[in-house]
Amino acid sequence: MSDTRVGGESRRSTRVALKIVISVQGLSEPLSCDGETIVVNRHGALISSSVPLRDELKIKIEVVITGMRADAKVVHVDREQPQVCGIALEKPENIWDLSLPPDDWYDNAHQA
């Protein structure tokens, strides 16, 4: 799961399989739904939402259990499963609250 290359495409940070409950609010249009993450990284996630989302939709993600929030944008919608989409966080961060994130999730300035 720590492979930073998926489908021949280079990733900016390691992906981690993680299922957590999220809520999604539309920023660029009225929308409110629940969902869950499938895979996360420092730059975004693959999520499943209770309603289909559209490409380029600006959203706010909230991790229900921690209350952590971040602005994001839908960057990919699965054509065969329109409720599964990829999102990019506006600012890369560990919104998912992983206690031991992969080394490449740290900013160089904040690395321990």
N, C-alpha and C positions, 0 to 999 in steps of 0.2 A: 504493500500500500504506500510505501514511501517513494515509489518510482515517480520522478518528476517529468517523465515523458509518457504521454498517453496518446496513442494513435499516431505516433511520429511527430507530434506537436510538442514543442518545448514549453514547460510550465514555469511560471515565475516563482512559485513556491509549492512545496510538497502537498499533495492531496492526502486527506485523511478521511476514511469512511466514518461517518458520525451521523447518527439519527437523533435529532433534537427537534422539539416542537417550536415553531416560529409563528409569528403573525406578520402579515404583509399589509401595508397601507400604501395606497397610491399617492404620489406626490404631484404627478403631472395630470392626473385625472382621478375622479372619485372611485375608490376601490378599497375593500377591506376583506381579507380572507385569512384563513389559517393554512398552515402547511407544515412541512418538516424538511430538514436537510437530509441529503443522501450522502454527499461527499462535500467536504469543506477544505478550503485553504486560506491563506492570509489575504488573498485578493478577491475571494468570492466563494461561490458554492454552486452545487447542483441541488436544486430543491424540487419538491413536489408540492403543489398548491391545490387548494380545494376548488379553485376556478382557474381556467386557462388564462395565462398572462400573455402579453404580446411583446415582440422585440422592441427595444428602445424605451420601454416603459420605465419611468423613474419611480422608485419605490423606497419605502422605509421598512427595514427588517427589524423585528424585535425578537430576541431569544426569550421565550416566555418564562423559563425557570429563573433567569438571572436579571431580566429587565434590560439587558444590554441592547443598544440600538445602533443602527448605522444606515446611512443613505446608500442606495445602490441603484443599478440599472440592469434590466433584463438584456442579456447579450446573446442568448440562444434559446429557441423554443423547439422542442422535439416534435417534429411533424407527425410522428406516429402516436405520440403521447403528449398532447398539447398542454397538459398540466405539469409536465416535467420541463424545467428550464434552468439555464445557467444564468447566474447573476454575477456582476462585478461590483465590488464595494467601491464607493467613491474614494475612500481612503483605506489603504491596506492596513488591517489590524486583526487582532485575535478576538473578534466579537463573539466567537464560539466558546470562549473561556476555557480552552484546553489548558490543563494544569502543566503538562509537559509537551509543548508544541515542538515540531521539528526545528532543528537549528536554523534553517533558512527562513523561519517566520520572524526572526528578530531583526530589528534595525541594527546596522553596524554600531551606531552610537549607543544603543541600549543593550548590546550583547553582554552577557555575564562572562 
